[in-house]
Amino acid sequence: MLHVQPAAANFWPRGFSMPKLFTEVDHIIALPTLRTHQLAGFTMGMKIFVGAIPQDDRGVMHSSLQFHKAIAEIALCTDKIRMSVLDARQGFNSGGPDSGNLIAPGIVIASTDLVAADAVGLALLKASGAFVTGVWNHPTIRRGVEVHSPLLSAATLNLIAEGVDGLDAIKAQLGV
């Protein structure tokens, strides 16, 4: 593990540790699944990086009043995240992350933008009945946009989809 303190990680004042492997690889591809999360609201690409930090750092994050924003900042530890491939073939739209109401949208969401993939995944969860804060108002998405994807918004999101059931409902949640 290596201790890091990314400049834009405002909600990690003492920094956190990341796997040394992140410095040794050329590319990182996040492979999250579609799930709600009882504490975080949802768990997908940005939150998958929580699993990469040591338990002590997770404890600090979970005790923070800015928990949701701190989640978005973990991925600042590397500039090697190239893609997020969100497995939304099935997932939980309540409870979570380990159990809940199982849904089966039957799709995969892929993006070179970690935050965009999470935004579309959150829109899918909301379209399937999840009781989660609106996509662009969710604090993890908002902070993710600020620190990773400052040009990302409903107006700039380029959603390419074909044959996706419920696409209109997903677009409505995204405001596109």
BELHU-V946599 format. One record per residue. N is the residue number from 1. RES is the residue in three letters. PSI is psi in whole degrees, -180 to 180 (* if undefined). BURIAL is # if it has 16 or more other ideal C-beta (glycine too) atoms within 10 Angstrom, else .. D_FIRST is the distance of its C-alpha to the first C-alpha in whole Angstrom. Layout:
N_RES_PSI_BURIAL_D_FIRST / N_RES_PSI_BURIAL_D_FIRST
This chain:
1_MET_148_._0 / 2_LEU_136_._4 / 3_HIS_132_._7 / 4_VAL_156_#_9 / 5_GLN_76_._13 / 6_PRO_138_#_15 / 7_ALA_-38_._19 / 8_ALA_1_._20 / 9_ALA_72_#_18 / 10_ASN_-27_._21 / 11_PHE_15_#_20 / 12_TRP_68_#_17 / 13_PRO_-26_._18 / 14_ARG_8_._15 / 15_GLY_-168_._13 / 16_PHE_172_#_10 / 17_SER_147_._6 / 18_MET_158_#_5 / 19_PRO_135_#_5 / 20_LYS_-30_._5 / 21_LEU_-32_._8 / 22_PHE_-24_#_9 / 23_THR_-13_._10 / 24_GLU_-13_._12 / 25_VAL_160_._14 / 26_ASP_-30_._17 / 27_HIS_142_._18 / 28_ILE_128_#_17 / 29_ILE_119_._19 / 30_ALA_136_#_19 / 31_LEU_66_._21 / 32_PRO_170_#_22 / 33_THR_166_#_25 / 34_LEU_113_#_28 / 35_ARG_145_#_28 / 36_THR_168_#_29 / 37_HIS_128_#_27 / 38_GLN_-34_._28 / 39_LEU_-45_._26 / 40_ALA_-12_#_25 / 41_GLY_-47_#_28 / 42_PHE_160_#_26 / 43_THR_115_#_23 / 44_MET_-132_#_23 / 45_GLY_-48_#_21 / 46_MET_-41_#_19 / 47_LYS_-21_#_19 / 48_ILE_-27_#_17 / 49_PHE_-14_#_14 / 50_VAL_-37_#_14 / 51_GLY_-13_._13 / 52_ALA_-13_#_10 / 53_ILE_155_#_8 / 54_PRO_158_._8 / 55_GLN_-38_._12 / 56_ASP_-43_._12 / 57_ASP_-37_#_12 / 58_ARG_-39_._14 / 59_GLY_-43_._17 / 60_VAL_-46_._17 / 61_MET_-46_#_17 / 62_HIS_-24_._20 / 63_SER_-4_._22 / 64_SER_142_._22 / 65_LEU_-17_._26 / 66_GLN_32_._24 / 67_PHE_-50_._22 / 68_HIS_-40_#_23 / 69_LYS_-37_#_23 / 70_ALA_-35_#_19 / 71_ILE_-47_#_18 / 72_ALA_-26_#_20 / 73_GLU_-16_#_17 / 74_ILE_-41_#_14 / 75_ALA_-7_#_15 / 76_LEU_-10_#_15 / 77_CYS_-10_#_12 / 78_THR_152_#_13 / 79_ASP_21_._17 / 80_LYS_7_._17 / 81_ILE_115_#_18 / 82_ARG_-26_._21 / 83_MET_154_#_23 / 84_SER_127_#_23 / 85_VAL_101_._25 / 86_LEU_114_#_26 / 87_ASP_101_#_28 / 88_ALA_28_#_31 / 89_ARG_-34_._33 / 90_GLN_165_._33 / 91_GLY_-175_#_31 / 92_PHE_131_#_32 / 93_ASN_11_#_34 / 94_SER_161_#_34 / 95_GLY_-129_._32 / 96_GLY_157_#_28 / 97_PRO_-16_#_26 / 98_ASP_-21_._27 / 99_SER_161_._30 / 100_GLY_-163_#_33 / 101_ASN_113_._36 / 102_LEU_128_._35 / 103_ILE_160_#_36 / 104_ALA_74_._37 / 105_PRO_-27_#_37 / 106_GLY_30_._37 / 107_ILE_167_#_35 / 108_VAL_134_._31 / 109_ILE_124_#_30 / 110_ALA_141_._29 / 111_SER_149_#_28 / 112_THR_-5_._26 / 113_ASP_109_#_25 / 114_LEU_-43_#_23 / 115_VAL_-39_#_25 / 116_ALA_-43_#_28 / 117_ALA_-43_#_27 / 118_ASP_-39_#_26 / 119_ALA_-44_#_30 / 120_VAL_-41_#_32 / 121_GLY_-42_#_30 / 122_LEU_-38_#_31 / 123_ALA_-40_#_34 / 124_LEU_-45_#_35 / 125_LEU_-46_#_34 / 126_LYS_-40_#_36 / 127_ALA_-24_#_39 / 128_SER_9_#_39 / 129_GLY_6_._39 / 130_ALA_139_#_36 / 131_PHE_83_._36 / 132_VAL_150_#_33 / 133_THR_147_#_34 / 134_GLY_149_._35 / 135_VAL_-60_#_33 / 136_TRP_-11_#_33 / 137_ASN_-10_._33 / 138_HIS_131_#_30 / 139_PRO_-31_#_28 / 140_THR_-42_#_25 / 141_ILE_-46_#_27 / 142_ARG_-47_#_28 / 143_ARG_-37_#_25 / 144_GLY_-42_#_24 / 145_VAL_-46_#_27 / 146_GLU_-45_#_26 / 147_VAL_-19_#_23 / 148_HIS_-37_#_23 / 149_SER_64_#_26 / 150_PRO_-18_._29 / 151_LEU_-4_._32 / 152_LEU_132_#_31 / 153_SER_177_._34 / 154_ALA_-35_._37 / 155_ALA_-26_._39 / 156_THR_-11_._36 / 157_LEU_124_#_35 / 158_ASN_95_._36 / 159_LEU_116_#_37 / 160_ILE_117_._38 / 161_ALA_145_._39 / 162_GLU_130_._42 / 163_GLY_25_._43 / 164_VAL_117_#_41 / 165_ASP_137_._43 / 166_GLY_16_._42 / 167_LEU_-39_._41 / 168_ASP_-38_._44 / 169_ALA_-37_._42 / 170_ILE_-46_#_39 / 171_LYS_-40_#_40 / 172_ALA_-41_._42 / 173_GLN_-31_#_39 / 174_LEU_-19_#_37 / 175_GLY_27_._40 / 176_VAL_*_._41
